[in-house]
Amino acid sequence: MIKILAIIMVVGGAIALVAGVMGIFGSLSTGLSPWALAILGGIFFLSGISLLKYRKDTDVIESESKK
């Protein structure tokens, strides 16, 4: 379950980061502030990457506790 959340955060963060950077440089117009999209995209992207890298999935934790 944690891995699924992390992948969603990485993909969503990457999309927001790209949209924010494109909005900052003027090639994409959204209804939101491009700086807010870029900052939130970066935060979600880095959070998702760190979840994928450092957390064990709930299935692994359950199988280790049964041993």
SETOR-771035 format. One line per 8 residues: number of its first residue (from 0); their letters; for each residue x, y, z of N, C-alpha, C. Coordinates in Angstrom, 1 decimal, padded with zeros to 4 digits. Atoms other than C-alpha are relative to their C-alpha. Last residue first. Example, Ala and Ser with C-alpha at 12.3 -4.5 7.8 and 13.67 -1.06 7.14 Angstrom:
2
1 = sa = -000.9,-001.1,000.0,013.7,-001.1,007.1,-000.8,001.1,000.8; 000.9,-001.2,000.0,012.3,-004.5,007.8,000.9,001.2,000.0
END
This chain:
67
66 = kkseseiv = -001.1,001.0,-000.1,008.5,-015.6,010.8,000.4,-000.2,001.4; 000.6,001.4,-000.2,005.0,-014.0,010.9,001.1,-001.0,000.2; 000.5,000.2,-001.4,006.5,-010.5,011.6,-000.6,-001.4,000.2; -001.1,000.1,-000.9,008.6,-010.6,008.4,-000.5,-000.2,001.5; -000.7,001.3,000.2,005.6,-011.5,006.2,001.2,-000.1,001.0; 000.8,001.1,-000.5,003.6,-008.6,007.7,000.7,-001.3,-000.2; 000.0,-000.1,-001.5,006.4,-006.1,007.2,-000.8,-001.1,000.6; -001.3,000.5,-000.5,006.9,-007.2,003.6,000.1,000.0,001.5
58 = dtdkrykl = 000.0,001.5,000.2,003.2,-006.9,002.8,001.3,-000.5,000.5; 000.7,000.7,-001.1,003.1,-003.4,004.3,000.0,-001.5,-000.1; 001.4,000.1,000.3,005.8,-002.1,002.0,-000.7,-000.8,001.1; 000.4,001.4,000.4,009.2,-001.2,003.4,-001.5,000.0,-000.2; 001.0,000.7,-000.8,010.1,002.5,003.5,-000.3,-001.4,-000.6; -000.3,000.4,-001.4,013.4,004.0,002.5,-001.1,-000.7,000.7; -001.4,000.4,-000.3,013.6,004.3,-001.3,000.2,-000.5,001.4; -000.4,001.2,000.7,010.0,004.4,-002.4,001.3,-000.6,000.4
50 = lsigslff = 000.8,001.1,-000.5,009.0,006.8,000.4,000.4,-001.3,-000.8; -000.5,000.4,-001.3,012.0,009.0,-000.4,-000.9,-001.2,000.5; -001.3,000.7,000.2,011.0,009.1,-004.1,000.5,-000.5,001.3; 000.3,001.3,000.6,007.4,010.0,-003.2,001.3,-000.8,-000.2; 000.6,000.8,-001.0,008.5,012.8,-000.9,-000.3,-001.4,-000.5; -001.1,000.4,-000.9,010.9,014.2,-003.5,-000.6,-000.9,001.1; -000.9,000.9,000.7,008.1,014.3,-006.1,001.1,-000.5,000.9; 000.6,001.3,000.2,005.5,015.7,-003.8,000.9,-001.0,-000.7
42 = iggliala = 000.2,000.6,-001.4,007.8,018.5,-002.6,-000.6,-001.4,-000.2; -001.2,000.4,-000.5,008.9,019.3,-006.2,-000.1,-000.7,001.4; -000.5,001.2,000.8,005.4,019.3,-007.5,001.3,-000.5,000.5; 000.7,001.2,-000.5,004.3,021.6,-004.6,000.4,-001.3,-000.8; -000.4,000.3,-001.4,007.0,024.1,-005.4,-000.7,-001.3,000.5; -001.4,000.4,000.0,006.5,024.0,-009.2,000.5,-000.4,001.4; 000.0,001.3,000.6,002.7,024.2,-009.0,001.4,-000.6,000.1; 000.6,000.9,-001.0,002.9,027.1,-006.5,000.0,-001.4,-000.6
34 = wpslgtsl = -000.9,000.2,-001.1,005.3,028.9,-008.8,-000.5,-001.0,001.0; -001.0,000.9,000.4,003.1,028.4,-011.8,001.0,-000.3,001.1; -001.3,-000.7,000.0,000.2,030.1,-010.0,001.0,-001.1,-000.4; -000.8,-000.1,-001.2,-003.0,028.3,-010.9,001.3,000.7,-000.2; 000.7,-000.9,-000.9,-005.5,028.8,-013.7,000.7,000.2,001.3; 000.9,000.7,-000.8,-003.0,027.2,-016.2,-000.8,001.1,000.9; 000.8,-000.9,-000.9,-001.1,028.8,-019.0,-001.0,-000.9,000.7; 001.2,000.7,-000.5,001.8,026.9,-020.5,-000.8,000.9,000.9
26 = sgfigmvg = 000.6,000.8,001.1,004.7,028.2,-022.6,-001.2,-000.8,000.4; 001.0,-000.6,000.9,005.5,031.1,-020.3,-000.6,-000.8,-001.1; -000.7,-000.5,001.2,008.8,030.1,-018.6,-001.0,000.5,-001.1; -000.9,-001.1,-000.4,007.1,029.9,-015.2,000.7,000.6,-001.2; 000.7,-001.3,-000.3,004.2,028.0,-016.6,000.9,001.1,000.3; 000.4,-000.5,001.3,006.5,025.3,-018.2,-000.8,001.3,000.2; -001.1,-000.6,000.7,008.2,025.0,-014.8,-000.4,000.5,-001.4; -000.4,-001.2,-000.7,004.9,024.6,-013.0,001.2,000.6,-000.7
18 = avlaiagg = 001.0,-001.1,000.3,003.5,022.1,-015.5,000.4,001.3,000.6; -000.2,-000.3,001.4,006.7,020.0,-015.3,-001.0,001.1,-000.4; -001.3,-000.7,000.2,006.6,020.1,-011.5,000.3,000.4,-001.4; 000.1,-001.4,-000.6,002.9,019.3,-011.3,001.3,000.8,-000.2; 001.0,-000.7,000.9,003.3,016.3,-013.6,-000.1,001.4,000.4; -000.7,-000.3,001.2,006.4,015.1,-011.7,-000.9,000.8,-001.0; -001.0,-001.0,-000.2,004.6,015.5,-008.4,000.8,000.3,-001.3; 000.7,-001.2,-000.1,001.6,013.5,-009.6,001.0,001.2,000.2
10 = vvmiiali = 000.6,-000.3,001.3,003.8,010.7,-010.9,-000.7,001.4,000.1; -001.1,-000.3,000.9,006.0,010.6,-007.7,-000.6,000.5,-001.4; -000.6,-001.2,-000.4,003.0,010.9,-005.3,001.1,000.4,-001.0; 000.9,-001.1,000.3,001.1,008.2,-007.1,000.6,001.3,000.3; 000.0,-000.2,001.5,004.2,006.0,-007.0,-001.0,001.0,-000.4; -001.3,-000.6,000.4,004.6,006.6,-003.3,000.0,000.2,-001.5; 000.1,-001.4,-000.4,000.9,005.8,-002.5,001.3,000.8,-000.5; 001.0,-000.5,000.9,001.2,002.5,-004.4,-000.1,001.5,000.3
2 = kim = -000.7,-000.1,001.3,004.5,001.7,-002.6,-001.0,000.6,-001.0; -000.9,-001.2,-000.1,002.9,002.4,000.8,000.6,000.2,-001.4; 000.8,-001.2,000.0,000.0,000.0,000.0,000.9,001.3,000.0
END
